[in-house]
Amino acid sequence: MAFGPLPSRLTGDRVARGAIARSGKGNDMTQPSQSVLINGFGVLFVILNAFGLGLRLSVGKLLAVAFAHWKIAVCALVVNFVVIPLLFVGYLRTIASSIPGEIKVGFCIAALSAGMPFAPLLARLARADVGISTTLLVVLTVGTIIVLPLGLPLAVDAVDAQLKASTWDYAWPLLLFLLLPLILGCCFRLWWPDLAPPLARWVVRVGILCLLFNLNFTLVAYWSLLVQTWGTESYLAAVAGPFIGLGCGYLLVTGLRVKDVRIRHAAEATTAVRNIAPMLLMMIFPFAADPLVTVSITILNTIGIATVLLFVLMWRRAAAPPDTRPRRPPDNAPAAVRR
């Protein structure tokens, strides 16, 4: 009996899995050590980043900003956990339907991971409102801890990816490595307020170093897959990710008629880039046996940060820098003032 050609989705999955098998040959001795380094530095970054965020948070100021701009906070939750995931899933089911299922899972994880850890840094670089950016970061991070375990099974089923895990498999890494360090950081700031600022600076620096090590070891370990994935149109799909976030952020502040440019750019930057911390936890724990999930998250994060950074630099250039030049006294001022 003769069978027709397989559907493109299954063909892409089999090609991708074949590439994984071929890339794994000859690397049996180095792969375990590479995985330990990648996973270890990834978990360390998540813990240190969450703990450092807690050290920097002033709970009273955070609540004051959240209540003062409650419409932006509520709309940001709706945009990040309803609109953006629906747009991602729709894009994966239509335009990007031919890419492998494991890569689709990585994109679904990204769609439900809101609250970029470096959003306040991007806001400061863009001369935007850092307070709004920090508030949205905390609100979206807590929202991710709740929504990701509940929404990811639905999103994976929607894109028809043959990868399954329970809600608890998604939830426990977020609770242990993301929520707990955040709470401990806030408690440390309350108990030892004088020690929190200098400790936060070192924690953040070490955390960024761990992320750089994680990225470098990931590129080394999965370089062949990153190259082979080029032919699956996954990079084109990854380019759409940050533009979906930027577009939704623009619609958010435009719909609310936000006039302050600093607040607009803070909300747009925080919405545009997804949260790398829960993405790292998902690829390390529930999907550790699926290399293409790691590849897709690495591609999406790299392209997303680079794209949004370009917009941030354009916003910074367009923002009027503070006038630091000394003012010339009027001609009718006393001679002593003019001198």
N, C-alpha and C positions, 0 to 999 in steps of 0.2 A: 504494500500500500504506500502510495506517495503522499507526502505531506507538503503543504505550501510553506512559504517562508515564515519564520517566526515574527511576531509583532516587534516593532522597533524597540519598545521598552524592554522586553525580555532579551532581545538581542544585545542591547546595550548593557544589561546586567551581566549577561554571560561573558561578553567581551571584557567588561571591567573585572569580573572575577577571574577570568583567565589571565589578565594582566597582573592581578595580585599574585596569583600562583607562580607566574613566571618571575616576577620581581622578587619573590621570596626565596627562590632557589639560590643556593650559595650564600645566603645570609643567615643561616640558622644559628650561627655562633654569635653574631653581633646583634641580632634583633632583640633578644631579651634585655641586654644592657641598654640598648637605645630606648626601649619602651620604659625602662625604669627611670632613665634620665628625663625623657619627655614628660611622663606622668608625674614624676617627683617635682620638677620645676613648675609644672602646670598647677598642681595642688598648692604648692608653696605660694605661688602668685595669688591665687584666689584667697587663701587665708590671710596673707599679709595685706592685700588690697582691701579686703573687708574690714580687717582690724584697724588699718590706717584710716579708713573712712570713718569708723566709729570714733577714733581719737580726735578727728577734726570736727565732728558734729557738735554743734550747740543745739541741744534739743529744743530749748525755748525759742531761739531764733528760727530754727527750722519750722516749728509749728506756726510761728507768727507769719513767716513768708508763705507757708502753705495756705493759711486761712486768708491772708490778704489777696492771694492769687488762686483761690480755690477753683475758679472756672478753668484756668489753664491746667491745673493739676488733674481735674476730673476729665477734661477733654483729652489730655495726654494719655490717661489710662485707657480711654475708649479707642483712641487712634492706635496706640501701641499694641493692645491686646485683642482688638476686634478688626479694625480696618486693615492694618498692615499684614496680620496673618492671613486674612481673607485674600488680599491682593497677592501675597506670596503663593498661596495654594492655587489660586486661579491661574497665575502665571505658570506654575509648574504643571498644571493639568492641561494647559493649552499650548502656549508658545514654546515652553521648555519641556514638553512631554517626552521627548526622546532621550533625555539624559538618564543615567543609571539611577535605580531606586535608592541606593545608599546615599548618593549625592543629594537627592531630593530630601532625604531625612535630615541631612546636615542643614539644608536651607530652611526646613521646618523648625529645627531647633533655633536657628538664628531669628526666625520670624517671631518667636515667642520669648526671646531673650532681650528685654528692654532695659535701658539704663546704662549707657556706656561709662565705664569706670573713669575715663579720662575726659568726661564731658566738662567738668569745671576748668580743667586746663585748656581745653579748646575754647571755652567761653572767654577765659582771660586773654587768650591769644587773639581772639576776634574782637576784643574790647566790648564784650557783651556782659550781661548781668550774671555774675558768678553765683550770687545768692539763689536766683531762680534756677540756674543749672544744677546746683547742688541739691536743692529741694526736689526737683524733678528726678534727679539721679536716685535719691533715697526712695521716693515714692515708687518709681518704676522697678527698682531692685526688689523691694518687698513684694510688689505685684508679680514679678517674675517668679519668685519663690512659690507663690500660690498658684499662678495660672499655668506655668510650664508643665508641672506634673499632670494637671487635669486636661490641658489642651493638646499636648503632644500626641497622645494616642489617637485623638480625633484627626489631627493634621496628617499623621502618618497613614491612617486609613484612607483619608481623602485623596492623597497622592498615590495610593495603591502600592506602597513600598512593602516588600515582604520582610519587614523587621518588626518584631513585637517585643514589648517589655511592659511590666506592670507599672502602675502609678507610683507605688512605693519605690521601685527601682529608680525612678526619676526624682523622687522627693528626698530620699535620705541624704544624697550628697549635697543638695542645696541647703538642707537644714543643718548638717554637720559642718560643712566647710565654708558656707557663705553667711547664713543667718547667725550662727553661734559666734563666730569671730566679730561680726558687726556689733552684736549685743555686748560682748566682752570689751570691745573698744570704747563703746559709749560708757560702760560702767567704769572703766579705767579713767576716763576723762572726768567723771563725777567724783571719783575717790581721790585722784591725784592730779588735779588740774594743772599744777605747775610742771609736772613731768610730761604731760601729754603732748604739747607742741614739739619739743625737740625729739621725742620718741617717734612722733608721727612722721617727721621728715626722714628719719633713717628707715622706718618701716616702708614708706612709699618708695624710697630709692632702691632698697633691696628687692621689693616686690617687682619693680620695673626691670631690674636686672634678671630676676627669675623668669619673667615673661620673655625677655630677649633670648635667654638660654633655651627656653621652651621652643620658641620659634625657630632658632637656628638648628637645634637637634631634629625638629620636625621636618625641616627642609632637607636635611641630610638623609634622614631615614626614609622619607617618602618622595624623594626627588623623582625617581622613575615613574611613580604614579602621577605626580604632578605634571610630568611631561606627557604621559599617555592620556591623561584626562583632557588634554587640549583638543583632541579630536571628538569629544562628546558634547561640545557646545556649552560645557559647564562654565567656562570663563565668561561667555556672553551672558549667561543667566546671572552670574555673580555681579556683573556690572550693573544689572537692573536693580540689585538690592539697595545700594545707597541712594539711588535716585528715587526709589519708592519711598524711602524714609524721608529724604529731603522734600519731596513733593507733599507728603502727608504733614510734615512739620509746617510747611508754608501754608497749606490749607487750614491747619489748626489756628495759627495766629491770625490769618486773614479772616477766617470765619468769626473769630472773637473780636475782630477789629482792634487788635493791639497796635497802638501807635508808636510806642517806645521801641526804637530800633534795637536797643540793647536787650530788651526782653524778647523781642522777636527772634533774634539770632541765637539767644540762649536756648529757647525752646526748640528751634529748628536743629541746632547742633546736637542737642540731647536726644532728639527723636531720630535723627538721620542714621547714627551708628548704633549697631546692636551691642549687647553686653557680652563681652568675651568671657567673663568669669563663668556663668552657667554653661556656656557652650563648651568650655574646656572640661567642666565636670561631666557633661553628658558624653563627650567623646572618650574620656578616661574610664568611666565606670559602666554605664549601660551598654555603650557601643564600642567597647574596647576591642572586640573581635571583628570590627567592620572598618578597615582602613580608609575606605572612601568617604566615610563620615568625617574622619579627621582631615582628609584632603579637602573636602568641600568647605569645612569651617575655616581652614587655613586660607583658602582662596578668597572666600567671602570677606573675612576680616581684613586681609591685606589690601584688597581692592577697595573695600569700604572706607578704611581709615585714610588711604591715599586720596580718594575722591573727596571726602568731607574736608580733609586738610586743605585742599585747593580752594574750596569754598570759604573756609575760615580765613585763609590768607587774603582772599579777595574782599571779604567783609572788613578785615583789619585795615586794608589799604583804603577802603571807601570811608571808614569811620574817621571823623575829624579828631586828630590828636589834640590832647590838651595844650592850650597856649601857655608855654613856659617862658616866653620871651618877656623881659622886663618892660613894663609900660613906660612910655615917655610922658613926663609931667606936662600939663598944658602950659602954653606960653605965658599965660597970665599968673602962673604960680610964683610964689616967692623964690628968690634966688637960692636960698638954702635948700628948698625942696628940689629945685632943678639940679643942684650939685649932688 
